[in-house]
Amino acid sequence: MAELDLSLFGDEHVRRYRETDGEVGYLWNGAPCLVLTTTRKSGDPRDTALIFGQDGDAYLLVASKGGAPDHPWWYRDLAARPAVELQVRDDRFPAVARTASAEEKARLWPTMTAVWPSYDDYQANTDRDIPVVIIERAG
């Protein structure tokens, strides 16, 4: 893979995505991104820009944290409180998240590695089973 363009990353990625309704930040290093809003233990919202895929109407996320040994904070947030908000370009909506079952993950993993091939490397570099998250519109 070519060297990553990290000019948009973290809070700056979220800020630019929000202020441009995804005109800036929807595509990041060739991959589509959305903004996920989770709820912290304190009750405060927390935003992150993440690469996503789709399975029908469902949105898919990979809780890779680059292959780190622990889950990313956003995954821990949504595992505790599955009611989330997504922004995909200019569309913001409430949604419900859940971790894919082992069978679902086996089916969905190739969808996500087609979007971001490095997920295979991340999984190979950790003993942690990297979760795939399925998010569907609420209601």
C-alpha positions as CSV (number, residue, x, y, z in Angstrom):
1,M,0.0,0.0,0.0
2,A,1.2,3.5,-0.7
3,E,2.2,5.8,2.1
4,L,-0.9,7.1,3.9
5,D,-2.0,10.7,3.7
6,L,-2.4,11.7,7.3
7,S,-3.3,15.3,6.6
8,L,-6.8,14.5,7.9
9,F,-6.7,12.4,11.0
10,G,-8.6,12.2,14.3
11,D,-10.4,15.3,15.5
12,E,-9.4,17.3,12.4
13,H,-10.9,14.6,10.2
14,V,-14.2,14.8,12.1
15,R,-14.2,18.6,12.1
16,R,-13.6,18.9,8.4
17,Y,-16.2,16.2,7.6
18,R,-18.8,17.9,9.8
19,E,-18.3,21.4,8.4
20,T,-18.4,20.2,4.8
21,D,-21.0,17.5,5.1
22,G,-18.4,15.0,4.0
23,E,-17.2,16.9,0.9
24,V,-13.9,16.8,2.7
25,G,-13.1,13.6,4.5
26,Y,-15.6,11.2,3.0
27,L,-12.8,9.6,1.0
28,W,-9.7,9.0,3.0
29,N,-6.7,7.4,1.3
30,G,-9.2,5.9,-1.2
31,A,-11.6,4.5,1.4
32,P,-15.1,5.8,2.3
33,C,-15.5,7.2,5.8
34,L,-18.3,8.1,8.1
35,V,-18.5,9.8,11.5
36,L,-19.6,7.7,14.4
37,T,-20.9,9.3,17.5
38,T,-20.9,7.1,20.6
39,T,-21.7,7.8,24.2
40,R,-19.0,7.7,26.9
41,K,-19.5,6.3,30.4
42,S,-19.9,10.0,31.5
43,G,-22.8,10.4,29.1
44,D,-20.8,12.7,26.8
45,P,-20.9,12.1,23.1
46,R,-17.6,11.2,21.3
47,D,-17.0,11.4,17.6
48,T,-14.6,9.5,15.3
49,A,-14.1,9.2,11.6
50,L,-13.9,5.6,10.5
51,I,-13.6,3.6,7.3
52,F,-16.8,1.8,6.5
53,G,-18.3,-0.8,4.2
54,Q,-21.9,-1.8,3.5
55,D,-23.9,-5.0,3.6
56,G,-27.2,-4.1,2.1
57,D,-28.6,-1.2,4.2
58,A,-26.2,-2.0,7.1
59,Y,-23.0,-0.1,7.7
60,L,-19.9,-2.1,8.6
61,L,-17.0,-1.1,10.8
62,V,-13.8,-2.9,11.8
63,A,-12.6,-2.4,15.4
64,S,-9.0,-2.9,14.3
65,K,-7.0,-0.1,16.1
66,G,-4.3,-0.9,13.6
67,G,-3.9,-4.4,15.2
68,A,-3.2,-3.1,18.7
69,P,-3.8,-5.7,21.5
70,D,-6.8,-3.8,22.9
71,H,-10.1,-2.7,21.4
72,P,-10.5,1.0,20.3
73,W,-12.3,3.3,22.6
74,W,-15.2,3.7,20.2
75,Y,-15.8,0.0,20.2
76,R,-15.8,-0.2,24.0
77,D,-18.3,2.8,24.0
78,L,-20.8,1.2,21.6
79,A,-20.5,-2.3,23.2
80,A,-21.7,-0.6,26.4
81,R,-24.2,1.7,24.7
82,P,-25.3,0.4,21.3
83,A,-27.4,3.5,20.5
84,V,-25.1,5.6,18.2
85,E,-25.4,8.3,15.5
86,L,-23.8,8.1,12.1
87,Q,-23.1,10.7,9.6
88,V,-22.5,9.5,6.0
89,R,-21.8,12.6,3.9
90,D,-24.7,15.0,4.7
91,D,-27.0,12.3,6.2
92,R,-27.0,12.2,10.0
93,F,-29.2,9.6,11.7
94,P,-29.6,7.5,14.8
95,A,-28.6,3.9,14.6
96,V,-28.0,0.8,16.6
97,A,-24.7,-1.1,16.7
98,R,-23.9,-4.7,17.4
99,T,-20.9,-7.0,17.1
100,A,-21.1,-9.5,14.2
101,S,-21.3,-13.1,15.2
102,A,-18.4,-15.4,14.2
103,E,-20.5,-16.6,11.2
104,E,-21.3,-13.0,10.2
105,K,-17.7,-11.9,10.5
106,A,-16.5,-14.7,8.3
107,R,-19.0,-13.5,5.6
108,L,-18.3,-9.8,6.1
109,W,-14.6,-9.7,6.5
110,P,-13.8,-10.0,2.8
111,T,-16.2,-7.0,2.2
112,M,-14.1,-4.9,4.6
113,T,-10.7,-6.1,3.3
114,A,-11.8,-5.1,-0.2
115,V,-12.3,-1.6,1.2
116,W,-9.1,-1.6,3.3
117,P,-6.7,-4.5,2.6
118,S,-4.6,-3.7,5.7
119,Y,-7.2,-5.2,7.9
120,D,-5.8,-8.6,7.1
121,D,-2.3,-7.4,8.3
122,Y,-3.8,-5.9,11.5
123,Q,-5.5,-9.2,12.3
124,A,-2.3,-11.1,11.6
125,N,-0.4,-8.8,14.0
126,T,-2.6,-9.3,17.1
127,D,-3.9,-12.2,19.2
128,R,-7.1,-10.3,19.6
129,D,-10.1,-11.3,17.5
130,I,-10.8,-8.0,15.7
131,P,-14.5,-7.4,15.8
132,V,-16.7,-6.4,12.8
133,V,-19.5,-4.1,13.8
134,I,-22.9,-4.0,12.1
135,I,-24.8,-0.7,12.4
136,E,-28.4,-0.3,11.3
137,R,-30.6,2.8,11.2
138,A,-32.8,3.0,14.3
139,G,-36.5,2.7,14.0
